[in-house]
Amino acid sequence: MKPGLLVCFLLMTAAVFGCSGESKSVGSTAGGGQAGSAGSPQTHGAAGVSGGAGGEAGDPNAPDDDFLTPSSAEYVTLQFKGLINSESTVFEDSSNIMEGLGTVKAQVANQGFSLGGTDELYAYQYQVPDECGKPSVCGKTMTVVEARQFSSDASSTHGSMTYIMVRVPRDELTSLGEGENLVTADVGASVVDVEYVVRKDTTALVKQCYLGLADEGSKLFVDHSHNDEFAPGENLFVWGNAVEISDAATMADSLSGSTTYDGRPCYCYIDNEDFDCGAWDEEAAKEDVGLSCGDPPDFLDPTGTTYGLFRMKGPISDAGDDDPAPVYAEGSFAIDGVEGSLEMGYPTTGTGPGGAYLQFDLYGNFTGTNAEPSFDRLFLTVGQSVLTNAKAQGESMIPIDSDYVAYAVLMHIDIRGPESDSSYRICPKGILRPTSQPGRLYGCFDDNQTFGAGETIEIEGNLPMAADATGPELGMELEEDGCGCMNANNETIPCSTIGL
């Protein structure tokens, strides 16, 4: 995903055509590393396409120079070159979406947009349901180009994005004969603002508000000289010029089932179930931060000046899952009295020399750029048997008084180099030494069976730490400044080789 490592969980959404024939999307999150790695989030792949989105002067397979000149005050224009993704890739394994090259521009509702470069831009195929709000496309296979631009402050618990979608029935493309490049029938284009919130009770809310829809006069120019069926895996070379309307009442007539938010036609969802967008502000503000079985008084009060504290509620993901489920996660830490916050995270399963374990990762204090981020990470591993034994004995409080129970490290991470071959520096800030400074966990385990993937975990931890972590304790070599560097293969490298 183009937003990159800094936002590690950002929406990786699958667009679905709703009853209106336009798109509805639901969000999920992405992330993920294991103990001993940088723990940075996973991102989309990039398509292996070369060249620009436009054509050479005089090229019969490219439109005239004025094709992209807007013919109305409100418009969407498109230049795109890339591979067509399959429906299953977009809906079932979005981590493998192949992105394309190009630019999408729009002017609607007194707002201007220009998407391309580091924004997500990809094409895919989708089968419209037999029953939909636009009879001319119901039951048809659509070819879709979509661009997404994410807010810079997006996190695992809240954020926004704008997406622009241009779509056309595939049979309009396959019916183009030799020398024919123009498509005008059933060309759709929508501009949508999306906001998402994952409440502290782990309920996920998504709001999609339409800024513009295509009107009569929209058109595409298609270079089909290399296409057979416009099937997934084939290239798509397309230019688009859509006339847009932004009048809310007119759009609402075309968006069956939409409700109103701030004067715009919108679709709103709570855990993928529709609700009236008029209740968005109230629903988004609801918070239930406590554990369902109650919180012990003063449990998260720190003892000492170096510590890590956290609370996490939500589904457990498998260690190999590139798209962990969203959870409520927050925490804080202090190193010799200097405090920091942790605002996102997730629990995952794992297996090591000591057997199966659960790992709790929390992240915060992001700085740097998407390409070269820096952040703090607290991770805790707890033996699965520790949790199952506590449940069997009816215990909610788990003392961390030996290395057998848990292992926790607080670290600062800097990532350098291209996404496909990143190196990273780890600077340990604190380590849990339970034999000298015992910690404690508290959880609500009534609904747990094995503490495996798919179950929901409710847990909080109070982890006193020591600020002098050593290399052997971390399983890595540290340099004189107390930090160590590794490449993408987790091999030790001099930090000077990556400019740190």
N, C-alpha and C positions, 0 to 999 in steps of 0.2 A: 504494500500500500504506500502510495507516494508520500503521505504525511510523515512517514519515517519513524525512526526510533524514539524520538522525543515523546510521541503521543501513544505509543505502544499498544494501544487497545482500540484505536479509533474505529469508527463504524466501518465495517466491511459489509455493505448491505446488498441484498439481492432484490432487484426490481421485479415486481410482479404486476401484470396488468389486471386492474380491478374491474368492477362492473362498468366503469365509465369508458374503458378502453385506454385510459391513461395509466400512469404507473403509481403503484403504492410500494413503499419499502419498509422493511423492518430492520432494526439495527442489531448487531452483535458486537463482540469485542475480540481483539486479538492480542496476543502477547506471548511471552514466555520463556525463560531459561531455567536451568537446573543449578543446584548448588555447585560452586566452583567455576561457573561461567559468568559472563557479564550479565546474563539474565535479560537481554534486550528483546523487544518485541519483534514478531515476525512481520514481514511485509510482502506485498504483491511482487510477482515477477514482472519482467519487462519484455515486451515482444521483440523479436529479432528482425525488425523491419528497418530498412535503410532508406535514405533519401528524405526529401521534404514532403509536405502535404500538397503542394501545388504542382503544376505542370510547366513544361517549357513553352516559350512563346511559339505559337503556331502548332502546338501539339493537338491533333484531332481528338485525343482522348482526355483533354482538359477543357474546361469551359472558357469562354471569352473572359477578358480581363475584368469586365464590368458585371460578371455573373453574381459576385458577392456584394455588389453595391445594394444597400437596403432600399427597398421600394416603399417602405412605410416608416413612420416614426418609431414604431415598436417592432422589433425583429429578432430573429436568431439566425446567425450565419455560421457555417460549419466547413472546415477542411479536415479531412481525416484519411489516414493511411494506416492500416494495421490488419491483424488477423481477426477473423470472426470466432468468438468463443462459443462453446456449446452451452446449452441451457443448464446442463448438469454442472459445468464448471462454475457458472455464476451462482447457482442456487445451492449447490452441495459442497463445493470446495473452492471458495473464492480466493484462497491463497494462491491458486494457480492461474488466476486471470492473466491473460497476456494483453498488455496495454499497447496502444498505438501512438502515432505521432499526429500532431495537428493542433488546431485552435478552434475554440467555440466562443463566439461573441454574442452578446444579447443586450438589448435595451428594452426594458419593460418596467411599468409601474414607477417611472422616474428613477430607475436604477440602471446602472451599466455594469456589465460583467465581461470579463475576458479570461477564459480558462484554457490552460495548456501548460507546457513546460513541466513543472513539478506537480500539477494537479493530475488526478486520475482521469484517464481518457481511454475508453475501450469499446469494442463492438461485440454484440452477442446475438444469438438467435433465441426467440421465445414463441411458444405456442399459446395463442390467446384462447381462453375458455370459449366453449360453444355459446354460452350465454354471457353477453356483455352489453354495455351501454351504447356501443357503436356498431350497428348491424353490419356495416360494410367490412369490418375487420374481425368479427366474431368467428372463432374456429380457425383463423388463418395463422400461418407462421410469419412472425415479424422479424425483420432485421433492425436492430437497434444500435445506435451510437449514443453513449452516455459520457458526460463529463461531470466530475465532482470536485468541489473546492471546499476544504475543511477549515473551520475556524482555528486560529493559532492557539487558542486557549483550551481546546478540547481535551477532555480527560476521560477516564473510564466511567465517571459519574455524570458528566454533563458536557454538552457541546452543541455545535451547529454546523451545518454545511449548506451549500447551494448545489443543486444538480440540474443540469440541462440535458434533456433527452430528445433525440430526433429518431423517429421510427417510420418504417414503411413496410407494407406487406411484401414478403419475399417474392411472391409471384409477379409483382410489378417489376422486380429486377430481372427475374429469369425470362420474362416476356420481351425484354429489350432485344431488338434485332440488330443486325450489322448496320452501323452508322447511326443507331438510335442511342441516345444517352440521357434524355430528359424524362424525369418522372414527376408527375403532378397529382396523381390520384392517391388519396388517403395518406398524404405526407403529414405526419404529426410532429409537433415540437412543443415541449413544455418546459417552463422554468419554475423550479420549486425550491422553497426554503424549508429546511428540515432542522428541527431541534430535538434533542434527546436528553432524557434525564434517567439515571438509575438511582432511585431513592435509596436511602439508607436501610430500608427494609428489603432491598434487592429487587423491588418492582421496577420494571423497565417501561418507560413511557416514550413514545415517539409522536411528534407532530409534524405533518407535512402540509404546508400552505402554498397554494398555487399563485404565482405572480403573473404568469402568462401562458396562453394556449395558442396553438396555430390556427390561423384563419384561412379563408380562401386566398389563393394566389401563392401558396407555399410550393417549393419545387426543389428537386435534387438533380444533380448532374453526376452520372456514374460512369466511371471507366471500367467496363466489364470485359476488356480484351483478354484478361487472364482468368476469368471466372467460368466455371461449368454450371454449378447449381447454387452459388452463394451459400454453400454449406459451411459448417464449422471447420476451421482449419484453412479455408480459402482466404485470400486477401480481400480487403474491401477498400477501394479508392473512391471517395465520394466527396462532393461539395454540396452544401445546402444553403438555401435562402428562404427562411420562413417568415411569413407575415404573422405577427402576434397580436392578440387582444389581451387586455389586462382588466377590462371591466369585470368587477367581482360578480355581479348578477348574471352577466352573460356566461362567464365561466362556470358558475354554479349550475346553470341549466345543463351543462355538458358533463358535470362531475356528479354522477348519481351517488347519493348517500353521503355527500360531503356536508360538513357543518361549518359554522362560522367562528373564526377567531380574528380579532382585530380587523374586522371588515373583510377578510379574505376567505375564500372557500378552502377548507382544510379537511384532512383526515387525521384522526388521533387514535392512538392505541395504548392500552395498558396490557403488557405481557401478550401482545399480538391480538387482543380483543378490542373491537371498536368501542369508542365512547365519544360523547358529545364534546367537541373542542371548547365549548363555552365553559367547561369545567376544568380546562387545562391548568390554569394558575393554581386553583385549589388543590388539584391532584398532585401537581409537581412539587408543591410546598409541603406535602405531608411527609413526616419523618417519624420513624420508629427505630431509634438507635440502640435500644437496649436488647439484651438477649431475652428470648421468649420465656425462659425459666427464671428470669430475674437476675439482677447483678448484685454480687456481694458488696456491701458498703466499703468504699475506699479501696476496692480491689486494684484499680489502675492508678492509685497514688504512688509515685516513684519513691524508691528508697535509695539515696545516694545522688551523685551528680552525673553519673554515666549510666544510661539505661535505654531500653527500647520498650515501648508499650504499643499494643495493637488490639483491635477488635475486628472480627471478620464473620460475615454471615452470607451463605450462599452455596450453590452447588459445587461439588468437587469435580475438577476436570482431570482427564487422563494425562499422564506426563507427556505423551506424544501428540497431544491435541494442539494444533496450530491456532485454534480459535477458542480459547477458554471461555466458559460462560461468565457473564458479568456477575459480580458479587459486590456487596457492600464491604468496603475495606477502608480503614483509616487507622492512623497511628501517630506516634510522636517519638522523639528520641532526644537525648542530651549527651554531649561529650564534654566532660569537665564543666558542666553547667551551661554550655552553649546549646540552645535548643533548635530543633528542626521538626518538620512535619512530614508525614507520609499520607498520601491521599488516594492511592489506588493500589490494587493488588488482586491476588487470586490464590486459591488452594489447588494443589495438584498432587497426584499420586506419584510414587517413585519406588524403585527397588535398588538397594545397595548391598554391600557385603554383610550388613547386619540384618538384612531382610527388607520387608516392605515398610514404607514410611509415607507420611503426609508432609508436604512442603508448603509453607506459607510464605509468599513473596509479597513485599510491600515496597512501593516506590514513591519518591517525592523530590522536591527541590530541583526541578528540571531547569537547566541553563544551556547555553550554547545554541547550536543550530540543529535542524532536523538531520543534516548530514553528519554532524559531529557533536552529539549531545553529551551532556554530563548530568549525572543524577545520583541520588542516594538510594541505597537498597538495603532493606532488612530482610533477611531470610531465616526461617526457623524450620528445622526438620524434627519431626516427632515420630518415633516408632509406632507403626499401626497397632502393634500388640499392646503398647502402653494405653492407647485409646480404647481398644476392645476390652482390656482388663478393667479399666475404670468403669466402663459401662456395665460389665458383668457384676461388678461390686456395688453398683448404684452410686458411684462417686462422681461428683461434678468438679471437685477441686483436685488438681494433679500437681503435686510438688515436683519441681525440677531440681533434684538434689544429687544427681549423678549424670555422667556423660551418657549413660545408657538411655536416659529418658529423652533428652533433646540436645540439639546443637544449634546455636544461633550466632550469626555474625552481622554486624552493621558495617557497611562499606560505602565508599564514594567511587563512582565508575566514570571514566572518560573513554569515549569510543572514537576511534580515528580510522580513516581509510574508507574505501568504497564499501557499499553495503554488502556486496557479495564476498568480500574478503577483509572484513573488519578486524582490527586489532584493538585491544583495550587495556587500560591501566586500572588496576584495583588498588585502592588505598584503604586498608582496614581502619575503621574508627573505633570499633568495640567488639568484644567477644564475650560470650556467656561462659563462665567457669563455674558450673553448678556446685562443685565440691567446696568452693570457698565463698561463693555468693549465690545461694540457691534462688531459683526463680519459681514461677508458678503459672499454671494454666487453669482456666475455668471454662466449662462448656456445658451446653444443653444437648445431651446425647440420647434422649428417649427415642428419637426417630431413626437413630443410626443402627445399622446391622454390622457391616464389615468396615465402614469408613472408606469405602471404595468409590471409584468414579461414578458420578450420577447421584450419589447421596448428598444431602445438604448438611453442611457443618455450621455450627454456631459456637464460636470460641473466642476467648480473649486471653492475652498474655501480658505478664509483667516480668521483664527480663533485666535484672541488674547486670551490668557489663563492666568489663575491665578495658581500659583504653590502650593497653600495650600488647595487642595481638601479635603473635610471632608467625614467621613463615611456616614452621612445621605444623602449628595449629590450623593453618589455613590450607596446607597441602600445596604451597607454592613458594617460590623464591621471592624475597623482598630485597630491594636495593637500599642504599644508605638512607634515603628519605622515607623509608617505611612503606613504599609502594612497590608493586610488581606488575609486569606487563606480559601479555600473552597474545599470540596471533589467533587466527580463526580456527586453528587446529588445537588450541589450548596448549601450545608449546611456549615455554618461556623465551622471551626476547628482551634485549636491552630497551628500556623505555626511550632512550635517545633516538632509536630508529624510527619512532613514530612522533618525534618532536615533543616529547614530554619528559 
